[in-house]
Amino acid sequence: MTSIADWTDRTQGDDLAAYLEAAEAARALDERKRAVEAVQTFWEARRHDILQELWQAERKRDAARSRLEASSDT
């Protein structure tokens, strides 16, 4: 026959195991969330760099076009 104390010990162990499993799942989810945020931050910075490079290339192209037009006018 199972005593109330035995039953309580087993159910508390089950509760502890469930709690630890949930805590581990929450920790893993938090790590994935931080990883996603790091990747997003990287790509936002990279996007800014790419836009900056494009803007500079456009300025150089426009300057070269202006010089070419000025030289052909003379």
mmCIF file of the N, C-alpha and C atoms, coordinates in Angstrom:
data_MODEL
# 
_entry.id   MODEL 
# 
loop_
_atom_site.group_PDB 
_atom_site.id 
_atom_site.type_symbol 
_atom_site.label_atom_id 
_atom_site.label_alt_id 
_atom_site.label_comp_id 
_atom_site.label_asym_id 
_atom_site.label_entity_id 
_atom_site.label_seq_id 
_atom_site.pdbx_PDB_ins_code 
_atom_site.Cartn_x 
_atom_site.Cartn_y 
_atom_site.Cartn_z 
_atom_site.occupancy 
_atom_site.B_iso_or_equiv 
_atom_site.pdbx_formal_charge 
_atom_site.auth_seq_id 
_atom_site.auth_comp_id 
_atom_site.auth_asym_id 
_atom_site.auth_atom_id 
_atom_site.pdbx_PDB_model_num 
ATOM 1   N N  . MET A 1 1  ? 0.844  -1.174 0.000   1.00 0.00 ? 1  MET A N  1 
ATOM 2   C CA . MET A 1 1  ? 0.000  0.000  0.000   1.00 0.00 ? 1  MET A CA 1 
ATOM 3   C C  . MET A 1 1  ? 0.896  1.246  0.000   1.00 0.00 ? 1  MET A C  1 
ATOM 4   N N  . THR A 1 2  ? 0.508  2.242  -0.775  1.00 0.00 ? 2  THR A N  1 
ATOM 5   C CA . THR A 1 2  ? 1.264  3.480  -0.889  1.00 0.00 ? 2  THR A CA 1 
ATOM 6   C C  . THR A 1 2  ? 0.797  4.441  0.186   1.00 0.00 ? 2  THR A C  1 
ATOM 7   N N  . SER A 1 3  ? 1.788  4.976  0.888   1.00 0.00 ? 3  SER A N  1 
ATOM 8   C CA . SER A 1 3  ? 1.429  5.943  1.921   1.00 0.00 ? 3  SER A CA 1 
ATOM 9   C C  . SER A 1 3  ? 1.280  7.332  1.302   1.00 0.00 ? 3  SER A C  1 
ATOM 10  N N  . ILE A 1 4  ? 0.629  8.186  2.042   1.00 0.00 ? 4  ILE A N  1 
ATOM 11  C CA . ILE A 1 4  ? 0.455  9.564  1.578   1.00 0.00 ? 4  ILE A CA 1 
ATOM 12  C C  . ILE A 1 4  ? 1.819  10.230 1.416   1.00 0.00 ? 4  ILE A C  1 
ATOM 13  N N  . ALA A 1 5  ? 2.755  9.924  2.307   1.00 0.00 ? 5  ALA A N  1 
ATOM 14  C CA . ALA A 1 5  ? 4.097  10.507 2.225   1.00 0.00 ? 5  ALA A CA 1 
ATOM 15  C C  . ALA A 1 5  ? 4.789  10.053 0.938   1.00 0.00 ? 5  ALA A C  1 
ATOM 16  N N  . ASP A 1 6  ? 4.674  8.761  0.579   1.00 0.00 ? 6  ASP A N  1 
ATOM 17  C CA . ASP A 1 6  ? 5.284  8.267  -0.659  1.00 0.00 ? 6  ASP A CA 1 
ATOM 18  C C  . ASP A 1 6  ? 4.662  8.961  -1.880  1.00 0.00 ? 6  ASP A C  1 
ATOM 19  N N  . TRP A 1 7  ? 3.338  9.051  -1.867  1.00 0.00 ? 7  TRP A N  1 
ATOM 20  C CA . TRP A 1 7  ? 2.638  9.671  -2.980  1.00 0.00 ? 7  TRP A CA 1 
ATOM 21  C C  . TRP A 1 7  ? 3.053  11.147 -3.117  1.00 0.00 ? 7  TRP A C  1 
ATOM 22  N N  . THR A 1 8  ? 3.157  11.838 -1.998  1.00 0.00 ? 8  THR A N  1 
ATOM 23  C CA . THR A 1 8  ? 3.558  13.250 -2.000  1.00 0.00 ? 8  THR A CA 1 
ATOM 24  C C  . THR A 1 8  ? 4.977  13.399 -2.527  1.00 0.00 ? 8  THR A C  1 
ATOM 25  N N  . ASP A 1 9  ? 5.877  12.520 -2.098  1.00 0.00 ? 9  ASP A N  1 
ATOM 26  C CA . ASP A 1 9  ? 7.257  12.584 -2.585  1.00 0.00 ? 9  ASP A CA 1 
ATOM 27  C C  . ASP A 1 9  ? 7.314  12.392 -4.096  1.00 0.00 ? 9  ASP A C  1 
ATOM 28  N N  . ARG A 1 10 ? 6.570  11.455 -4.613  1.00 0.00 ? 10 ARG A N  1 
ATOM 29  C CA . ARG A 1 10 ? 6.564  11.181 -6.055  1.00 0.00 ? 10 ARG A CA 1 
ATOM 30  C C  . ARG A 1 10 ? 5.971  12.354 -6.836  1.00 0.00 ? 10 ARG A C  1 
ATOM 31  N N  . THR A 1 11 ? 4.850  12.898 -6.386  1.00 0.00 ? 11 THR A N  1 
ATOM 32  C CA . THR A 1 11 ? 4.220  13.986 -7.119  1.00 0.00 ? 11 THR A CA 1 
ATOM 33  C C  . THR A 1 11 ? 5.060  15.261 -7.047  1.00 0.00 ? 11 THR A C  1 
ATOM 34  N N  . GLN A 1 12 ? 5.724  15.479 -5.920  1.00 0.00 ? 12 GLN A N  1 
ATOM 35  C CA . GLN A 1 12 ? 6.616  16.642 -5.833  1.00 0.00 ? 12 GLN A CA 1 
ATOM 36  C C  . GLN A 1 12 ? 7.790  16.458 -6.771  1.00 0.00 ? 12 GLN A C  1 
ATOM 37  N N  . GLY A 1 13 ? 8.286  15.230 -6.876  1.00 0.00 ? 13 GLY A N  1 
ATOM 38  C CA . GLY A 1 13 ? 9.363  14.956 -7.834  1.00 0.00 ? 13 GLY A CA 1 
ATOM 39  C C  . GLY A 1 13 ? 8.913  15.206 -9.255  1.00 0.00 ? 13 GLY A C  1 
ATOM 40  N N  . ASP A 1 14 ? 7.677  14.790 -9.581  1.00 0.00 ? 14 ASP A N  1 
ATOM 41  C CA . ASP A 1 14 ? 7.130  15.049 -10.914 1.00 0.00 ? 14 ASP A CA 1 
ATOM 42  C C  . ASP A 1 14 ? 6.981  16.544 -11.152 1.00 0.00 ? 14 ASP A C  1 
ATOM 43  N N  . ASP A 1 15 ? 6.495  17.260 -10.155 1.00 0.00 ? 15 ASP A N  1 
ATOM 44  C CA . ASP A 1 15 ? 6.345  18.712 -10.276 1.00 0.00 ? 15 ASP A CA 1 
ATOM 45  C C  . ASP A 1 15 ? 7.701  19.373 -10.470 1.00 0.00 ? 15 ASP A C  1 
ATOM 46  N N  . LEU A 1 16 ? 8.709  18.920 -9.726  1.00 0.00 ? 16 LEU A N  1 
ATOM 47  C CA . LEU A 1 16 ? 10.051 19.482 -9.849  1.00 0.00 ? 16 LEU A CA 1 
ATOM 48  C C  . LEU A 1 16 ? 10.607 19.204 -11.241 1.00 0.00 ? 16 LEU A C  1 
ATOM 49  N N  . ALA A 1 17 ? 10.418 17.986 -11.726 1.00 0.00 ? 17 ALA A N  1 
ATOM 50  C CA . ALA A 1 17 ? 10.898 17.644 -13.068 1.00 0.00 ? 17 ALA A CA 1 
ATOM 51  C C  . ALA A 1 17 ? 10.204 18.511 -14.120 1.00 0.00 ? 17 ALA A C  1 
ATOM 52  N N  . ALA A 1 18 ? 8.912  18.709 -13.991 1.00 0.00 ? 18 ALA A N  1 
ATOM 53  C CA . ALA A 1 18 ? 8.171  19.548 -14.930 1.00 0.00 ? 18 ALA A CA 1 
ATOM 54  C C  . ALA A 1 18 ? 8.646  20.989 -14.850 1.00 0.00 ? 18 ALA A C  1 
ATOM 55  N N  . TYR A 1 19 ? 8.886  21.472 -13.642 1.00 0.00 ? 19 TYR A N  1 
ATOM 56  C CA . TYR A 1 19 ? 9.385  22.844 -13.456 1.00 0.00 ? 19 TYR A CA 1 
ATOM 57  C C  . TYR A 1 19 ? 10.759 22.999 -14.105 1.00 0.00 ? 19 TYR A C  1 
ATOM 58  N N  . LEU A 1 20 ? 11.650 22.041 -13.861 1.00 0.00 ? 20 LEU A N  1 
ATOM 59  C CA . LEU A 1 20 ? 12.993 22.117 -14.432 1.00 0.00 ? 20 LEU A CA 1 
ATOM 60  C C  . LEU A 1 20 ? 12.945 22.047 -15.957 1.00 0.00 ? 20 LEU A C  1 
ATOM 61  N N  . GLU A 1 21 ? 12.058 21.224 -16.479 1.00 0.00 ? 21 GLU A N  1 
ATOM 62  C CA . GLU A 1 21 ? 11.905 21.126 -17.928 1.00 0.00 ? 21 GLU A CA 1 
ATOM 63  C C  . GLU A 1 21 ? 11.403 22.452 -18.505 1.00 0.00 ? 21 GLU A C  1 
ATOM 64  N N  . ALA A 1 22 ? 10.441 23.055 -17.836 1.00 0.00 ? 22 ALA A N  1 
ATOM 65  C CA . ALA A 1 22 ? 9.916  24.348 -18.287 1.00 0.00 ? 22 ALA A CA 1 
ATOM 66  C C  . ALA A 1 22 ? 10.984 25.435 -18.183 1.00 0.00 ? 22 ALA A C  1 
ATOM 67  N N  . ALA A 1 23 ? 11.759 25.400 -17.119 1.00 0.00 ? 23 ALA A N  1 
ATOM 68  C CA . ALA A 1 23 ? 12.823 26.392 -16.949 1.00 0.00 ? 23 ALA A CA 1 
ATOM 69  C C  . ALA A 1 23 ? 13.872 26.244 -18.051 1.00 0.00 ? 23 ALA A C  1 
ATOM 70  N N  . GLU A 1 24 ? 14.224 25.011 -18.391 1.00 0.00 ? 24 GLU A N  1 
ATOM 71  C CA . GLU A 1 24 ? 15.192 24.757 -19.461 1.00 0.00 ? 24 GLU A CA 1 
ATOM 72  C C  . GLU A 1 24 ? 14.636 25.229 -20.808 1.00 0.00 ? 24 GLU A C  1 
ATOM 73  N N  . ALA A 1 25 ? 13.366 24.962 -21.054 1.00 0.00 ? 25 ALA A N  1 
ATOM 74  C CA . ALA A 1 25 ? 12.738 25.410 -22.302 1.00 0.00 ? 25 ALA A CA 1 
ATOM 75  C C  . ALA A 1 25 ? 12.734 26.934 -22.378 1.00 0.00 ? 25 ALA A C  1 
ATOM 76  N N  . ALA A 1 26 ? 12.451 27.599 -21.276 1.00 0.00 ? 26 ALA A N  1 
ATOM 77  C CA . ALA A 1 26 ? 12.449 29.066 -21.244 1.00 0.00 ? 26 ALA A CA 1 
ATOM 78  C C  . ALA A 1 26 ? 13.852 29.614 -21.487 1.00 0.00 ? 26 ALA A C  1 
ATOM 79  N N  . ARG A 1 27 ? 14.846 28.971 -20.907 1.00 0.00 ? 27 ARG A N  1 
ATOM 80  C CA . ARG A 1 27 ? 16.230 29.404 -21.106 1.00 0.00 ? 27 ARG A CA 1 
ATOM 81  C C  . ARG A 1 27 ? 16.631 29.248 -22.575 1.00 0.00 ? 27 ARG A C  1 
ATOM 82  N N  . ALA A 1 28 ? 16.285 28.103 -23.163 1.00 0.00 ? 28 ALA A N  1 
ATOM 83  C CA . ALA A 1 28 ? 16.608 27.866 -24.567 1.00 0.00 ? 28 ALA A CA 1 
ATOM 84  C C  . ALA A 1 28 ? 15.892 28.871 -25.467 1.00 0.00 ? 28 ALA A C  1 
ATOM 85  N N  . LEU A 1 29 ? 14.640 29.178 -25.161 1.00 0.00 ? 29 LEU A N  1 
ATOM 86  C CA . LEU A 1 29 ? 13.894 30.162 -25.934 1.00 0.00 ? 29 LEU A CA 1 
ATOM 87  C C  . LEU A 1 29 ? 14.538 31.542 -25.816 1.00 0.00 ? 29 LEU A C  1 
ATOM 88  N N  . ASP A 1 30 ? 14.979 31.895 -24.619 1.00 0.00 ? 30 ASP A N  1 
ATOM 89  C CA . ASP A 1 30 ? 15.642 33.175 -24.402 1.00 0.00 ? 30 ASP A CA 1 
ATOM 90  C C  . ASP A 1 30 ? 16.941 33.244 -25.200 1.00 0.00 ? 30 ASP A C  1 
ATOM 91  N N  . GLU A 1 31 ? 17.687 32.146 -25.243 1.00 0.00 ? 31 GLU A N  1 
ATOM 92  C CA . GLU A 1 31 ? 18.927 32.121 -26.024 1.00 0.00 ? 31 GLU A CA 1 
ATOM 93  C C  . GLU A 1 31 ? 18.635 32.296 -27.511 1.00 0.00 ? 31 GLU A C  1 
ATOM 94  N N  . ARG A 1 32 ? 17.600 31.621 -28.007 1.00 0.00 ? 32 ARG A N  1 
ATOM 95  C CA . ARG A 1 32 ? 17.229 31.766 -29.416 1.00 0.00 ? 32 ARG A CA 1 
ATOM 96  C C  . ARG A 1 32 ? 16.783 33.200 -29.705 1.00 0.00 ? 32 ARG A C  1 
ATOM 97  N N  . LYS A 1 33 ? 16.049 33.785 -28.777 1.00 0.00 ? 33 LYS A N  1 
ATOM 98  C CA . LYS A 1 33 ? 15.598 35.165 -28.962 1.00 0.00 ? 33 LYS A CA 1 
ATOM 99  C C  . LYS A 1 33 ? 16.799 36.111 -29.047 1.00 0.00 ? 33 LYS A C  1 
ATOM 100 N N  . ARG A 1 34 ? 17.763 35.917 -28.163 1.00 0.00 ? 34 ARG A N  1 
ATOM 101 C CA . ARG A 1 34 ? 18.965 36.767 -28.204 1.00 0.00 ? 34 ARG A CA 1 
ATOM 102 C C  . ARG A 1 34 ? 19.744 36.558 -29.500 1.00 0.00 ? 34 ARG A C  1 
ATOM 103 N N  . ALA A 1 35 ? 19.794 35.315 -29.974 1.00 0.00 ? 35 ALA A N  1 
ATOM 104 C CA . ALA A 1 35 ? 20.495 35.038 -31.229 1.00 0.00 ? 35 ALA A CA 1 
ATOM 105 C C  . ALA A 1 35 ? 19.797 35.733 -32.396 1.00 0.00 ? 35 ALA A C  1 
ATOM 106 N N  . VAL A 1 36 ? 18.481 35.675 -32.424 1.00 0.00 ? 36 VAL A N  1 
ATOM 107 C CA . VAL A 1 36 ? 17.718 36.339 -33.487 1.00 0.00 ? 36 VAL A CA 1 
ATOM 108 C C  . VAL A 1 36 ? 17.945 37.843 -33.427 1.00 0.00 ? 36 VAL A C  1 
ATOM 109 N N  . GLU A 1 37 ? 17.930 38.411 -32.239 1.00 0.00 ? 37 GLU A N  1 
ATOM 110 C CA . GLU A 1 37 ? 18.154 39.851 -32.095 1.00 0.00 ? 37 GLU A CA 1 
ATOM 111 C C  . GLU A 1 37 ? 19.553 40.234 -32.566 1.00 0.00 ? 37 GLU A C  1 
ATOM 112 N N  . ALA A 1 38 ? 20.545 39.395 -32.279 1.00 0.00 ? 38 ALA A N  1 
ATOM 113 C CA . ALA A 1 38 ? 21.914 39.677 -32.724 1.00 0.00 ? 38 ALA A CA 1 
ATOM 114 C C  . ALA A 1 38 ? 22.002 39.651 -34.243 1.00 0.00 ? 38 ALA A C  1 
ATOM 115 N N  . VAL A 1 39 ? 21.342 38.692 -34.868 1.00 0.00 ? 39 VAL A N  1 
ATOM 116 C CA . VAL A 1 39 ? 21.347 38.604 -36.329 1.00 0.00 ? 39 VAL A CA 1 
ATOM 117 C C  . VAL A 1 39 ? 20.632 39.816 -36.932 1.00 0.00 ? 39 VAL A C  1 
ATOM 118 N N  . GLN A 1 40 ? 19.513 40.195 -36.350 1.00 0.00 ? 40 GLN A N  1 
ATOM 119 C CA . GLN A 1 40 ? 18.784 41.371 -36.846 1.00 0.00 ? 40 GLN A CA 1 
ATOM 120 C C  . GLN A 1 40 ? 19.633 42.629 -36.725 1.00 0.00 ? 40 GLN A C  1 
ATOM 121 N N  . THR A 1 41 ? 20.313 42.777 -35.612 1.00 0.00 ? 41 THR A N  1 
ATOM 122 C CA . THR A 1 41 ? 21.173 43.946 -35.411 1.00 0.00 ? 41 THR A CA 1 
ATOM 123 C C  . THR A 1 41 ? 22.296 43.965 -36.444 1.00 0.00 ? 41 THR A C  1 
ATOM 124 N N  . PHE A 1 42 ? 22.890 42.781 -36.689 1.00 0.00 ? 42 PHE A N  1 
ATOM 125 C CA . PHE A 1 42 ? 23.958 42.693 -37.686 1.00 0.00 ? 42 PHE A CA 1 
ATOM 126 C C  . PHE A 1 42 ? 23.449 43.139 -39.052 1.00 0.00 ? 42 PHE A C  1 
ATOM 127 N N  . TRP A 1 43 ? 22.291 42.617 -39.479 1.00 0.00 ? 43 TRP A N  1 
ATOM 128 C CA . TRP A 1 43 ? 21.788 42.931 -40.812 1.00 0.00 ? 43 TRP A CA 1 
ATOM 129 C C  . TRP A 1 43 ? 21.303 44.376 -40.917 1.00 0.00 ? 43 TRP A C  1 
ATOM 130 N N  . GLU A 1 44 ? 20.816 44.939 -39.845 1.00 0.00 ? 44 GLU A N  1 
ATOM 131 C CA . GLU A 1 44 ? 20.450 46.366 -39.874 1.00 0.00 ? 44 GLU A CA 1 
ATOM 132 C C  . GLU A 1 44 ? 21.695 47.218 -40.087 1.00 0.00 ? 44 GLU A C  1 
ATOM 133 N N  . ALA A 1 45 ? 22.773 46.861 -39.390 1.00 0.00 ? 45 ALA A N  1 
ATOM 134 C CA . ALA A 1 45 ? 24.026 47.603 -39.562 1.00 0.00 ? 45 ALA A CA 1 
ATOM 135 C C  . ALA A 1 45 ? 24.577 47.394 -40.968 1.00 0.00 ? 45 ALA A C  1 
ATOM 136 N N  . ARG A 1 46 ? 24.508 46.160 -41.456 1.00 0.00 ? 46 ARG A N  1 
ATOM 137 C CA . ARG A 1 46 ? 25.010 45.864 -42.808 1.00 0.00 ? 46 ARG A CA 1 
ATOM 138 C C  . ARG A 1 46 ? 24.190 46.614 -43.858 1.00 0.00 ? 46 ARG A C  1 
ATOM 139 N N  . ARG A 1 47 ? 22.868 46.662 -43.653 1.00 0.00 ? 47 ARG A N  1 
ATOM 140 C CA . ARG A 1 47 ? 22.001 47.395 -44.578 1.00 0.00 ? 47 ARG A CA 1 
ATOM 141 C C  . ARG A 1 47 ? 22.407 48.862 -44.622 1.00 0.00 ? 47 ARG A C  1 
ATOM 142 N N  . HIS A 1 48 ? 22.688 49.426 -43.462 1.00 0.00 ? 48 HIS A N  1 
ATOM 143 C CA . HIS A 1 48 ? 23.127 50.825 -43.402 1.00 0.00 ? 48 HIS A CA 1 
ATOM 144 C C  . HIS A 1 48 ? 24.428 50.995 -44.179 1.00 0.00 ? 48 HIS A C  1 
ATOM 145 N N  . ASP A 1 49 ? 25.364 50.075 -43.992 1.00 0.00 ? 49 ASP A N  1 
ATOM 146 C CA . ASP A 1 49 ? 26.639 50.142 -44.713 1.00 0.00 ? 49 ASP A CA 1 
ATOM 147 C C  . ASP A 1 49 ? 26.437 50.060 -46.229 1.00 0.00 ? 49 ASP A C  1 
ATOM 148 N N  . ILE A 1 50 ? 25.566 49.148 -46.656 1.00 0.00 ? 50 ILE A N  1 
ATOM 149 C CA . ILE A 1 50 ? 25.306 48.989 -48.092 1.00 0.00 ? 50 ILE A CA 1 
ATOM 150 C C  . ILE A 1 50 ? 24.675 50.259 -48.672 1.00 0.00 ? 50 ILE A C  1 
ATOM 151 N N  . LEU A 1 51 ? 23.712 50.823 -47.966 1.00 0.00 ? 51 LEU A N  1 
ATOM 152 C CA . LEU A 1 51 ? 23.090 52.055 -48.443 1.00 0.00 ? 51 LEU A CA 1 
ATOM 153 C C  . LEU A 1 51 ? 24.105 53.192 -48.517 1.00 0.00 ? 51 LEU A C  1 
ATOM 154 N N  . GLN A 1 52 ? 25.005 53.235 -47.549 1.00 0.00 ? 52 GLN A N  1 
ATOM 155 C CA . GLN A 1 52 ? 26.055 54.256 -47.549 1.00 0.00 ? 52 GLN A CA 1 
ATOM 156 C C  . GLN A 1 52 ? 26.974 54.073 -48.766 1.00 0.00 ? 52 GLN A C  1 
ATOM 157 N N  . GLU A 1 53 ? 27.338 52.826 -49.061 1.00 0.00 ? 53 GLU A N  1 
ATOM 158 C CA . GLU A 1 53 ? 28.192 52.544 -50.225 1.00 0.00 ? 53 GLU A CA 1 
ATOM 159 C C  . GLU A 1 53 ? 27.486 52.924 -51.526 1.00 0.00 ? 53 GLU A C  1 
ATOM 160 N N  . LEU A 1 54 ? 26.196 52.620 -51.628 1.00 0.00 ? 54 LEU A N  1 
ATOM 161 C CA . LEU A 1 54 ? 25.435 52.985 -52.821 1.00 0.00 ? 54 LEU A CA 1 
ATOM 162 C C  . LEU A 1 54 ? 25.360 54.494 -52.993 1.00 0.00 ? 54 LEU A C  1 
ATOM 163 N N  . TRP A 1 55 ? 25.127 55.188 -51.894 1.00 0.00 ? 55 TRP A N  1 
ATOM 164 C CA . TRP A 1 55 ? 25.048 56.644 -51.956 1.00 0.00 ? 55 TRP A CA 1 
ATOM 165 C C  . TRP A 1 55 ? 26.382 57.230 -52.443 1.00 0.00 ? 55 TRP A C  1 
ATOM 166 N N  . GLN A 1 56 ? 27.492 56.711 -51.920 1.00 0.00 ? 56 GLN A N  1 
ATOM 167 C CA . GLN A 1 56 ? 28.806 57.198 -52.337 1.00 0.00 ? 56 GLN A CA 1 
ATOM 168 C C  . GLN A 1 56 ? 29.066 56.885 -53.810 1.00 0.00 ? 56 GLN A C  1 
ATOM 169 N N  . ALA A 1 57 ? 28.660 55.694 -54.256 1.00 0.00 ? 57 ALA A N  1 
ATOM 170 C CA . ALA A 1 57 ? 28.840 55.322 -55.663 1.00 0.00 ? 57 ALA A CA 1 
ATOM 171 C C  . ALA A 1 57 ? 28.025 56.244 -56.568 1.00 0.00 ? 57 ALA A C  1 
ATOM 172 N N  . GLU A 1 58 ? 26.812 56.575 -56.156 1.00 0.00 ? 58 GLU A N  1 
ATOM 173 C CA . GLU A 1 58 ? 25.978 57.490 -56.941 1.00 0.00 ? 58 GLU A CA 1 
ATOM 174 C C  . GLU A 1 58 ? 26.614 58.871 -57.021 1.00 0.00 ? 58 GLU A C  1 
ATOM 175 N N  . ARG A 1 59 ? 27.182 59.323 -55.916 1.00 0.00 ? 59 ARG A N  1 
ATOM 176 C CA . ARG A 1 59 ? 27.843 60.636 -55.922 1.00 0.00 ? 59 ARG A CA 1 
ATOM 177 C C  . ARG A 1 59 ? 29.039 60.633 -56.873 1.00 0.00 ? 59 ARG A C  1 
ATOM 178 N N  . LYS A 1 60 ? 29.825 59.558 -56.848 1.00 0.00 ? 60 LYS A N  1 
ATOM 179 C CA . LYS A 1 60 ? 30.976 59.451 -57.749 1.00 0.00 ? 60 LYS A CA 1 
ATOM 180 C C  . LYS A 1 60 ? 30.517 59.403 -59.205 1.00 0.00 ? 60 LYS A C  1 
ATOM 181 N N  . ARG A 1 61 ? 29.458 58.653 -59.475 1.00 0.00 ? 61 ARG A N  1 
ATOM 182 C CA . ARG A 1 61 ? 28.927 58.561 -60.835 1.00 0.00 ? 61 ARG A CA 1 
ATOM 183 C C  . ARG A 1 61 ? 28.460 59.931 -61.313 1.00 0.00 ? 61 ARG A C  1 
ATOM 184 N N  . ASP A 1 62 ? 27.726 60.637 -60.450 1.00 0.00 ? 62 ASP A N  1 
ATOM 185 C CA . ASP A 1 62 ? 27.228 61.955 -60.823 1.00 0.00 ? 62 ASP A CA 1 
ATOM 186 C C  . ASP A 1 62 ? 28.377 62.933 -61.060 1.00 0.00 ? 62 ASP A C  1 
ATOM 187 N N  . ALA A 1 63 ? 29.410 62.849 -60.233 1.00 0.00 ? 63 ALA A N  1 
ATOM 188 C CA . ALA A 1 63 ? 30.569 63.729 -60.411 1.00 0.00 ? 63 ALA A CA 1 
ATOM 189 C C  . ALA A 1 63 ? 31.284 63.414 -61.724 1.00 0.00 ? 63 ALA A C  1 
ATOM 190 N N  . ALA A 1 64 ? 31.428 62.118 -62.032 1.00 0.00 ? 64 ALA A N  1 
ATOM 191 C CA . ALA A 1 64 ? 32.082 61.735 -63.286 1.00 0.00 ? 64 ALA A CA 1 
ATOM 192 C C  . ALA A 1 64 ? 31.253 62.187 -64.483 1.00 0.00 ? 64 ALA A C  1 
ATOM 193 N N  . ARG A 1 65 ? 29.930 62.041 -64.383 1.00 0.00 ? 65 ARG A N  1 
ATOM 194 C CA . ARG A 1 65 ? 29.046 62.476 -65.467 1.00 0.00 ? 65 ARG A CA 1 
ATOM 195 C C  . ARG A 1 65 ? 29.171 63.985 -65.668 1.00 0.00 ? 65 ARG A C  1 
ATOM 196 N N  . SER A 1 66 ? 29.228 64.734 -64.573 1.00 0.00 ? 66 SER A N  1 
ATOM 197 C CA . SER A 1 66 ? 29.360 66.199 -64.681 1.00 0.00 ? 66 SER A CA 1 
ATOM 198 C C  . SER A 1 66 ? 30.679 66.573 -65.337 1.00 0.00 ? 66 SER A C  1 
ATOM 199 N N  . ARG A 1 67 ? 31.759 65.873 -64.956 1.00 0.00 ? 67 ARG A N  1 
ATOM 200 C CA . ARG A 1 67 ? 33.059 66.167 -65.572 1.00 0.00 ? 67 ARG A CA 1 
ATOM 201 C C  . ARG A 1 67 ? 33.046 65.826 -67.058 1.00 0.00 ? 67 ARG A C  1 
ATOM 202 N N  . LEU A 1 68 ? 32.413 64.732 -67.422 1.00 0.00 ? 68 LEU A N  1 
ATOM 203 C CA . LEU A 1 68 ? 32.337 64.325 -68.826 1.00 0.00 ? 68 LEU A CA 1 
ATOM 204 C C  . LEU A 1 68 ? 31.528 65.332 -69.627 1.00 0.00 ? 68 LEU A C  1 
ATOM 205 N N  . GLU A 1 69 ? 30.410 65.768 -69.089 1.00 0.00 ? 69 GLU A N  1 
ATOM 206 C CA . GLU A 1 69 ? 29.592 66.762 -69.778 1.00 0.00 ? 69 GLU A CA 1 
ATOM 207 C C  . GLU A 1 69 ? 30.338 68.089 -69.907 1.00 0.00 ? 69 GLU A C  1 
ATOM 208 N N  . ALA A 1 70 ? 31.075 68.454 -68.866 1.00 0.00 ? 70 ALA A N  1 
ATOM 209 C CA . ALA A 1 70 ? 31.826 69.711 -68.910 1.00 0.00 ? 70 ALA A CA 1 
ATOM 210 C C  . ALA A 1 70 ? 32.939 69.630 -69.949 1.00 0.00 ? 70 ALA A C  1 
ATOM 211 N N  . SER A 1 71 ? 33.583 68.482 -70.072 1.00 0.00 ? 71 SER A N  1 
ATOM 212 C CA . SER A 1 71 ? 34.675 68.360 -71.040 1.00 0.00 ? 71 SER A CA 1 
ATOM 213 C C  . SER A 1 71 ? 34.148 68.278 -72.470 1.00 0.00 ? 71 SER A C  1 
ATOM 214 N N  . SER A 1 72 ? 32.967 67.747 -72.649 1.00 0.00 ? 72 SER A N  1 
ATOM 215 C CA . SER A 1 72 ? 32.406 67.654 -74.002 1.00 0.00 ? 72 SER A CA 1 
ATOM 216 C C  . SER A 1 72 ? 31.826 68.994 -74.459 1.00 0.00 ? 72 SER A C  1 
ATOM 217 N N  . ASP A 1 73 ? 31.517 69.864 -73.510 1.00 0.00 ? 73 ASP A N  1 
ATOM 218 C CA . ASP A 1 73 ? 30.988 71.184 -73.852 1.00 0.00 ? 73 ASP A CA 1 
ATOM 219 C C  . ASP A 1 73 ? 32.078 72.116 -74.357 1.00 0.00 ? 73 ASP A C  1 
ATOM 220 N N  . THR A 1 74 ? 33.307 71.837 -74.042 1.00 0.00 ? 74 THR A N  1 
ATOM 221 C CA . THR A 1 74 ? 34.379 72.766 -74.429 1.00 0.00 ? 74 THR A CA 1 
ATOM 222 C C  . THR A 1 74 ? 34.972 72.447 -75.751 1.00 0.00 ? 74 THR A C  1 
# 
